[in-house]
Amino acid sequence: MGEGIEPYFVNQYILTDVYLNAKGSHNLQRPLLPSVSTLIGGSIIAIILAVARTVFFILLSRLPGSRRAIKKISVANTSIVYHDGRALATCESGPPMRFQLPGLETVGWYNGRKAENELGNDERVGFGGKGFASFMKEWTTGHPRVDPVTKELISIHAVLVKPYVFYSVIPPESKVASKYERGRRPMFGAAIPGVHSPKMMHDFGVAAHHTVILDLPLMMNPLHLVSGRPMIAFDPAGQSRYGVFPRYEPHKIQWFETKQCLIFHTANCWETYTFKPVAETCVHLVACRLTSASVLYNAGALSSPTPKAVPPDYVEEDQCRLYYYTFPLAPDSLDEKSVIRNQWALSAIPFEFPTVSTQCSMSAARFVYGCSMGSQSHYSAALGKAAKMDYLAKIDVETLIARGTAHPPQQITGCVDKRTTAEVIKSDDEDDPIKLFRMPANWYAQEARFVARREASSEDDGWLLTYVFDESQLDSRGECGEEATSELWVIDAKNMRDVTAKIRLPQRVPYGLHGTWFSRGEVLSQRPVESFRREVPKEELDLSSPLSRIRDVIEKLVG
């Protein structure tokens, strides 16, 4: 690190309604919200009781003596984005939560127009709109996208009632936006037609002019309880559907169908245009494709259920690979069935938690970075239980797509580069389209973020930032003591060998989900706030009223 540079470490909880309500409560015997393991693997009675308990505690939180009324159930723990002077923490069970940089103080819920506790009195509705279902319609994907050119925030909202998916495009309003960007009106809650049942939609694809939604056979339907099925269930014999539409015209959606899969994270999405022999627009998607729901069961510390019998052509080995899709769009005047042109794996190595250079997203980025594992057979456990990785990967998707286009592999199950992780790591070819950074023994990385050099000479001229942890600090029971620490590593993204810097942190950073990098300019251009959320001291609570005492007694009984 340069002379005079001193790292600044901050660690704060996001002060959500759920956190503030539960903090300091001696009545709660388990988390307020149902766990993934309950929703995907619990008995019908267990699921009903867990959901009823949550609803009951939400109602109780409105009574005097509660530390915070629970108006939104999001835990804001999935991902982080920066849009129009706001740093936002996301989770698909609610709207984004704004927090302040660099201190990480919680500002308030963001509705697409304004965050709580910001200056100004904009009372217009945003995500969710008005009406009975507004609390569901504000549920925002954990991975909204920000266009690097227009600075628009693009998001989907998956809900439990028809039409099941809504769509929003929010242009920037700040003074730094161009006249064109400020002039475009926001689109809130536009219905996306063609989805036939509620689904778990964790991510989606966004190109410069088109959007791709993923209607995959991962159901999230409370009505399943009536027939004795879990609320969240994967259909191994179902269809995967991809809906592609112009950014501002979701009603013009075109649907492409193929065999079942799961995609939790897309890497990049872009368009190409050809004019001879006929004019054609193609939308391309690179995403991490899983062949089963085993990662969900591992996340809930559950054993995967016995696979159901499926047609022979649906059988695939359990894997998670980086896939390439091409969706040729039919002209509006043609009423013909849409067919996926390309759908095959770029590499055989396990690959998840993708990232690209921010400047190249929504365009044909050459490189995709992500996490990999030395053993294909353990990928679902690694992804589900702790998201700890022993390899970071750099894949030259441009080169591999060109190879696959010239010599197409078998659709769906085919693969361009069939080498294993062990075979790739032995390569000393400087032009190898796959490069791996191997962690030292007992050290594990998390999702990495690419940060470009200020005056980069190439797309990969920059660094990967990742938190790492040395598990030799664990005790004989595999537990982590309070003295354990993590490090932040800065890795050369061009050669995928050199560690440019190691920053020892004052404490351990638990294995987790997604992060991001904020530039100095973004930190300095944040919108002003009037106040921050805070924990209410006990002496400020109304604990003497009859309703408060009743609430306390009921909370103890329910537990």
Backbone hydrogen bonds, N-H to C=O, Kabsch-Sander energy under -0.5 kcal/mol:
donor,donor_aa,acceptor,acceptor_aa,energy
5,I,2,G,-1.7
6,E,4,G,-0.6
15,L,13,Y,-0.6
16,T,14,I,-2.0
20,L,16,T,-2.6
21,N,17,D,-2.2
22,A,18,V,-2.0
23,K,19,Y,-2.6
25,S,22,A,-2.3
29,Q,559,G,-4.3
30,R,559,G,-0.5
39,L,35,S,-2.0
40,I,36,V,-2.4
41,G,37,S,-1.7
42,G,38,T,-1.7
47,I,43,S,-2.4
48,I,44,I,-2.4
49,L,45,I,-2.7
50,A,46,A,-2.3
51,V,47,I,-2.6
52,A,48,I,-2.5
53,R,49,L,-2.4
54,T,50,A,-1.9
55,V,51,V,-2.4
56,F,52,A,-2.4
57,F,53,R,-2.4
58,I,54,T,-2.1
59,L,55,V,-2.0
60,L,56,F,-2.4
61,S,57,F,-1.8
62,R,59,L,-1.4
63,L,60,L,-2.0
66,S,63,L,-1.4
71,K,69,A,-1.1
78,T,90,T,-2.9
79,S,90,T,-0.7
81,V,88,L,-2.2
83,H,86,R,-2.7
86,R,83,H,-0.8
87,A,99,F,-0.7
88,L,81,V,-3.2
88,L,86,R,-0.5
89,A,97,M,-3.1
90,T,79,S,-2.6
94,G,91,C,-1.3
97,M,89,A,-2.9
98,R,108,G,-3.0
99,F,87,A,-2.2
100,Q,105,E,-3.0
104,L,100,Q,-2.2
107,V,98,R,-2.5
108,G,98,R,-1.1
110,Y,96,P,-3.0
111,N,114,K,-1.9
116,E,109,W,-1.9
118,E,115,A,-1.5
119,L,528,P,-1.0
123,E,121,N,-0.8
126,G,127,F,-0.5
127,F,111,N,-3.1
128,G,137,K,-0.7
129,G,126,G,-1.3
134,S,131,G,-1.4
135,F,132,F,-0.5
136,M,133,A,-0.9
137,K,133,A,-2.3
138,E,134,S,-1.0
139,W,136,M,-2.2
140,T,91,C,-0.6
140,T,94,G,-2.1
141,T,156,I,-2.4
145,R,154,I,-2.6
147,D,145,R,-0.5
147,D,152,E,-2.4
151,K,147,D,-1.8
153,L,170,I,-2.8
154,I,145,R,-3.4
154,I,152,E,-0.6
155,S,168,S,-2.6
157,H,166,F,-2.4
159,V,164,Y,-2.4
164,Y,161,V,-2.3
166,F,157,H,-2.2
167,Y,190,A,-1.4
168,S,155,S,-2.7
169,V,187,M,-2.2
170,I,153,L,-3.1
177,A,174,S,-1.5
182,R,178,S,-2.5
183,G,179,K,-1.5
184,R,180,Y,-0.9
184,R,181,E,-0.5
187,M,169,V,-2.9
188,F,186,P,-0.6
190,A,167,Y,-2.8
192,I,165,V,-2.3
195,V,192,I,-0.6
200,M,218,L,-2.5
201,M,199,K,-0.9
202,H,200,M,-0.7
205,G,212,V,-2.9
207,A,210,H,-3.1
208,A,362,M,-0.9
211,T,245,F,-2.7
212,V,205,G,-3.2
213,I,243,G,-2.5
215,D,213,I,-0.7
215,D,241,R,-3.0
216,L,214,L,-1.1
218,L,216,L,-1.8
219,M,217,P,-0.7
219,M,233,A,-2.7
220,M,198,P,-1.6
221,N,231,M,-2.0
224,H,221,N,-1.8
225,L,222,P,-1.6
226,V,223,L,-1.1
227,S,223,L,-0.6
227,S,224,H,-0.8
228,G,225,L,-1.1
229,R,224,H,-2.4
231,M,39,L,-0.7
232,I,39,L,-1.7
233,A,219,M,-1.6
233,A,231,M,-0.5
235,D,217,P,-2.6
238,G,235,D,-1.9
240,S,258,T,-2.3
241,R,215,D,-2.4
241,R,239,Q,-0.5
242,Y,256,F,-2.8
243,G,213,I,-2.3
243,G,241,R,-0.5
244,V,242,Y,-0.6
244,V,254,Q,-2.7
245,F,211,T,-2.1
247,R,209,H,-2.5
249,E,246,P,-1.9
252,K,249,E,-2.0
253,I,250,P,-1.0
254,Q,244,V,-2.5
256,F,242,Y,-2.1
257,E,338,S,-0.5
258,T,240,S,-2.1
260,Q,238,G,-0.9
262,L,290,L,-2.4
264,F,288,C,-0.6
265,H,288,C,-0.5
267,A,286,V,-3.1
268,N,286,V,-1.6
270,W,284,H,-1.9
272,T,282,C,-2.2
274,T,280,E,-2.5
280,E,274,T,-2.8
281,T,329,L,-0.6
282,C,272,T,-2.5
283,V,327,F,-2.3
284,H,270,W,-3.5
285,L,325,Y,-2.2
286,V,268,N,-2.5
287,A,323,Y,-1.8
288,C,265,H,-2.5
289,R,287,A,-0.8
289,R,321,R,-2.9
290,L,262,L,-3.5
291,T,319,Q,-1.6
296,L,293,A,-1.1
297,Y,293,A,-1.3
298,N,294,S,-2.3
299,A,295,V,-1.8
300,G,296,L,-1.3
301,A,298,N,-1.4
302,L,297,Y,-3.5
314,Y,311,P,-2.4
315,V,312,P,-1.3
321,R,289,R,-2.0
323,Y,287,A,-3.5
323,Y,321,R,-0.6
324,Y,344,W,-2.5
325,Y,285,L,-2.7
326,T,342,N,-1.9
327,F,283,V,-3.0
329,L,281,T,-2.9
334,L,331,P,-1.9
336,E,334,L,-0.8
338,S,255,W,-0.5
341,R,326,T,-2.2
342,N,326,T,-0.7
344,W,324,Y,-1.5
345,A,414,G,-2.4
346,L,322,L,-3.0
347,S,322,L,-0.7
348,A,417,D,-1.6
351,F,320,C,-1.9
352,E,371,C,-1.9
355,T,369,Y,-2.4
360,C,357,S,-1.4
361,S,357,S,-0.7
361,S,358,T,-0.9
363,S,360,C,-1.4
365,A,363,S,-2.4
368,V,395,I,-2.2
369,Y,355,T,-3.1
370,G,393,A,-2.2
371,C,352,E,-3.1
372,S,391,Y,-2.5
376,Q,374,G,-0.5
378,H,375,S,-1.0
379,Y,376,Q,-1.3
382,A,378,H,-2.2
383,L,379,Y,-2.5
384,G,380,S,-2.5
385,K,381,A,-2.5
386,A,381,A,-0.5
386,A,382,A,-0.8
387,A,382,A,-1.9
388,K,382,A,-0.8
389,M,445,A,-2.3
390,D,372,S,-0.6
391,Y,372,S,-1.5
392,L,437,F,-2.2
393,A,370,G,-2.9
394,K,435,K,-2.5
395,I,368,V,-2.9
396,D,394,K,-0.5
396,D,433,P,-3.3
397,V,366,R,-1.4
397,V,395,I,-1.5
398,E,366,R,-1.3
400,L,396,D,-2.0
401,I,397,V,-2.8
402,A,398,E,-1.9
403,R,399,T,-2.1
404,G,400,L,-2.6
405,T,401,I,-2.5
406,A,402,A,-2.1
407,H,403,R,-2.6
412,I,343,Q,-3.8
413,T,411,Q,-2.2
414,G,410,Q,-1.9
416,V,345,A,-2.2
417,D,346,L,-1.3
418,K,416,V,-0.7
424,V,420,T,-2.3
425,I,421,T,-2.4
426,K,422,A,-0.7
427,S,424,V,-1.5
430,E,428,D,-0.6
432,D,429,D,-1.8
435,K,394,K,-2.4
437,F,392,L,-3.1
438,R,436,L,-0.6
439,M,390,D,-2.6
443,W,440,P,-2.1
444,Y,469,F,-2.0
445,A,389,M,-3.4
446,Q,467,Y,-0.7
449,R,465,L,-1.9
451,V,463,W,-2.9
453,R,461,D,-2.7
456,A,453,R,-1.1
461,D,458,S,-1.6
462,G,460,D,-1.5
463,W,451,V,-2.6
464,L,491,I,-2.6
465,L,449,R,-2.4
466,T,489,W,-1.7
468,V,487,E,-3.0
469,F,444,Y,-1.9
470,D,485,T,-0.5
471,E,442,N,-3.0
471,E,469,F,-0.8
473,Q,470,D,-1.6
474,L,471,E,-1.5
475,D,479,E,-2.5
478,G,475,D,-2.1
481,G,479,E,-0.5
484,A,481,G,-1.4
486,S,507,Q,-1.8
487,E,468,V,-2.3
488,L,503,I,-2.5
489,W,466,T,-2.7
489,W,487,E,-0.6
490,V,501,A,-2.7
491,I,464,L,-2.8
491,I,489,W,-0.6
492,D,498,D,-2.9
493,A,462,G,-2.1
494,K,462,G,-0.6
496,M,492,D,-1.7
500,T,490,V,-2.1
500,T,498,D,-0.8
501,A,490,V,-1.4
503,I,488,L,-2.4
504,R,502,K,-0.6
505,L,486,S,-2.5
508,R,484,A,-0.7
514,H,78,T,-1.5
523,V,519,S,-2.0
524,L,520,R,-2.3
525,S,521,G,-1.3
526,Q,523,V,-0.9
527,R,85,G,-2.4
530,E,117,N,-3.3
531,S,117,N,-1.3
533,R,106,T,-2.8
540,E,537,P,-1.6
541,L,538,K,-1.6
543,L,541,L,-1.3
549,R,545,S,-1.9
550,I,546,P,-2.4
551,R,547,L,-2.5
552,D,548,S,-2.1
553,V,549,R,-2.2
554,I,550,I,-2.5
555,E,551,R,-2.5
556,K,552,D,-1.9
557,L,553,V,-1.8
558,V,554,I,-2.5
559,G,555,E,-2.9
